[in-house]
Amino acid sequence: MAADRARLVSIDELPSHLVLDILTSGRLNASDLACLEQTSRMFRGNHGFSPQNFGSLVDFAAFQLCSSHTIFCSLHLNAQKELFDRCRENWKRVLRFLQAVEQSSDIVETSAGNMQITTGRYHTLLISDSSVYSCGSSLCGVLGQGPDITQCVAFSRINFPTTSRVLHVSASHNHAAFVMHSGEVFICGDNSSYCCGHGEVGRAIFRPRLVEALKGVSCKQVATGLSFTAFLTNQGHVYTCGINTHGQLGHGDSVDRPTPKIVGLLEGVGSVVQIASGPSYTLAVMNDGTVYSFGSGSNFCLGHGEQHNESLPRVIQSFKRKNIHVVRVSAGDEHAIALDSNGFAYTWGKGYCGALGQGDEIDKTTPTQLNGMKGHLVVQVCARKRKTFVLVDDGSVFGFGWMGFGSLGFTDKGASDKVMKPEMLNSLRGERISQISTGLYHSVAVTKTGLVYGFGDNERAQLGHDSLRGCLKPTRIIVDKTRDEDAAGTIH
């Protein structure tokens, strides 16, 4: 009978080349490989399936996945070796680092689906399985929920005039931008300074609207500043629009732009892999690890050792001189932080309240290595108003700067205390964090299992809770995906 002939085949019985094809298909992450190594004898030790300088088939698969990873490929051979050594010569850990860094400014994979969290001034946006949810204050339409909604006290789904799924989201003080899987960009919020890129000015946009001026230009990331927007295309080009008082659009002048215009200087020097915008300045990371900055030079946020405005992108020479390959940056209100290819972090800008994590409140005019994190492999950096978070590869979170309504998450400190050096958030020790974001006075984190935790100010429901005024301790936020718009807990 057919049932008798049918037999389940153990993975141990499969040809090694087929198993290797499965391991390197791109569908497995570093944690998956580690689990396989623990569950099957085939993946433990070298059974002739992998080259002799690899301990196991899983190690060989991890090496191959690292070798094809975008970040790893962009490193020089010496830098690749430095990262391998830094990861204790463990290819699975190298892979975990690369994958975590890649997801830190994008979608993170959790056991509950793909997610991204981002915080604005008094609101929060969450991508969950390609849909977007918002909560908090809807000032000028930043929640994308329509003109009649002034506040959402629970995460409410945003409706888009398209069937395309959302790939990336960015929240700022007064507008929000959404990148779709199709590469299209939708924006909503205050458009009084052209920051929404629609070529018109004067009224708020309460629901996400397609940026028609970018038709035919496929984007993968957006960065929203205060009344301006930067767009990163799949080709590695940067477009900007909005207010340009300080040269934050990077076009060599201070003329506002009603629609996105390509930043010509960056187009001529290489491919951009990540962008970040502060209130009035922009940072751009190139595929060769150099960082360009432009816009307002106040508080030394541009990293050039002076406070002059830069209307054209300018290389941060401190990184270049020391052969530091930067992979990610975060632009805070008054300071900035960068992450390099070895998992080290660097801060610069205004040191008020210990926001730079250097043990003092002294301004740093150029990037300075964060000594308090040297013993850890950093995978995400996040800066905002006078505070900073650093996420390491084991899922632990470190914070420093101003507690500000409890938005640093330290339950043993006062709501206005200062934390001068990086300290681990014991309040999140039991969770493995995949991504963290912080707004003006609130912070939100996503765990590897897809749980969402918020802490800090909740006066405007930016933590998605109706009954709390604030949370000194990280508190779980429930995202009820069964709610429709009329029952989403909105206040009119």
Buried (B, 14 or more C-beta within 10 A) or exposed (E): EEEEEEEEEEEEEBEBEEBBEEBBEEEBBBBEBBBBBEEBEBBBEBEEBBEEEBBBBBBBBBBBBBEEBEBBEBBEEEBBEBBBEBBEEBBBBBBBBBBBBBBBBBBBBBEBBBBBBBBBBBBBBBBBEBBBBBBBBBBBBBBBBBEEBBBBBBBBBBBBEEEBBBBBBBBBBBBBBBBBEEBBBBBBBBBBBBBBBBBEEEEBBBBBBBBEBBEEBBBBBBBBBBBBBBBBBEEBBBBBBBBBBBBBBBBBEBEBBBBBBBBBBBBEBBBBBBBBBBBBBBBBBBBBBBBBBBBBBBBBBBBBBEBEBBBBBBBBBBBBEEEBBBBBBBBBBBBBBBBBBBBBBBBBBBBBBBBBBBBEBEBBBBBBBBBBBEEBBBBBBBBBBBBBBBBBBEBBBBBBBBBBBBBBBBEEBEBEBBBBBBBBBEBBEEBBBBBBBBBBBBBBBBBBEBBBBBBBBBBBBBBBBEEBEBBBEBBEBEBBEEBEBEEBBBEE
